[in-house]
Amino acid sequence: MSSLEQLMLDHSSEMLMLVDPDTLRIVQTNAKVSHALGYSAEQLKGLPITDIESALQDVFYWEDVKNGLDQALDQQEGQYLSASGELLSVSKSIRWLPHNGRSLILVQATLTQDVQKLQDVLAQTLSQLRATLESTGNGILVVDWQGKINGMNRQFGRIWAIPEALLEAQNEQQILDFIAQSVQESVLLGSRLKTIVDAEEMTDTFTHIDGRVFEISSRPQYLDKQIIGRVFSVQDITQRMLDAQALRESRDQLEQRVRARTADLEALNGVLVDEKERLAVLVKELEAAQAQLLQSERMASIGQLAAGVAHEINNPVGYVNSNMGSLQHYVENLLRLLSTYQHIEAELPEAQRAQVMLIKQEIDFEFMRNDIVELLDESLDGLKRVTRIVQDLKNFSHVGESKNQWADLEVGLDSTLRVVWNELKYKAEVVKEYAGIPPVWCYPFQLNQVFMNLLVNASHAIQEKGKITVRTGFDESQVWIQVQDSGQGIPAENLQRIFDPFFTTKPVGKGTGLGLSLSYDIVKKHAGHIDVLSEVGHGTTFTVYLPRKTPEQTAVTP
């Protein structure tokens, strides 16, 4: 096995062992096995697999293997015996691999005890969050971007006196309608309950039909920088309103009482501020936990790609480019000087002229004079290409840009192709069939991320060498961008799930299953959609459709 192959195996997140089915001895392992079990690589090579898998069911299984049975296993729970004698909980899979006319057994195992610890910590955190929400004096309602109720605390149900039958029916729309119709300003409250993806924080005062006064505040709920829902906080301020009115009426006559009441209100307000701050911290912690699910995808595709490389390259390219420009100017002046000397060469004495001619022949002067100009032109052209690549990388560092703008998507496609070219050039021939689509009102850097995900997925779908075609088109109402590959295609049973978060057909450690899910959300945010056509063995075509003008921007021109 080459050092590169061993390096790749050693960086796998799983324990990998190759076992000889005839002797049941370990042939090859990766570094993860040594680290987890406490054996050195030399100790593991030739060690019987039953010294590690020593449970009774494992011994029977390996005895069957030795007798010629080749039964594969998938995600079976078991225990491994480490060098120190400690039993480790694992989830293992066993596959038979053909090799040089015979078979070897691949054992893939993952430690599960650490996963259980993380699940316990997450469960404890969620329990603490639920307890905090239940202990607050405000009624809390969480609505997702589709208008569905994600949760509410008991205080919210008590404030609005929501019937138990309505809660048990779990009909979100009926519950929201009941809340809106419970106040005198039902139209305004109904509108607020439907305004989910607005980035503005809102606070309104409503009068209940029974006379109580509510203060309802709402703020957007973010996942990274995308709004995924809204949190509504309801506070019964009836008593506070009555107290304020009483204070206003008796202000001139009862100054001492006013000061005392004001002090009470300030103390109450301090408690409310503290509660709001605690709630804000908890919401931010929840958003941070959710954002971690996307962190590896974003860091792999954008952050590490742009922030480090562009910053490190940009400075040396700047002064090299400046120096090359000065050098080109100096060389032109030197060549002008040499041309002047060449005009008076005939006036030199014979001996000196012969000496000059000899040196010109030795250094091949005519070739050098022409070639040095070409070398400088080629070097400056190369620097321009490097500068353009750095600029493309900088563009991707702005993927979180939240400002809408008119953008040429074909320029974005070219920029994305240059950024991922190293991923594509060894796998596929890239063909561009652009139709000259008009500018689109959009978040261009987010769409560049969609293009990058589609192009990289197309590259991964091609086993050896293939073809990727990038097409564009448009009509009166929309534009479309199409990425077609000649890869292995997607099975029909997977087509309905490819946009689900965390769904992936790639091997463990090769993908998070978030790329297409993020792309779907970005396109949907632009009021567009993605179509997929695939045939196993013949390739896949992803088509992104985007409106030419959103309803809010019909009066805006590029």
Order of alpha helices (4+ residues) and beta strands (2+ residues): alpha-beta-beta-alpha-alpha-alpha-beta-beta-beta-alpha-beta-beta-alpha-alpha-alpha-alpha-beta-beta-beta-alpha-alpha-alpha-alpha-alpha-beta-alpha-alpha-beta-beta-alpha-beta-beta-alpha-alpha-beta-beta
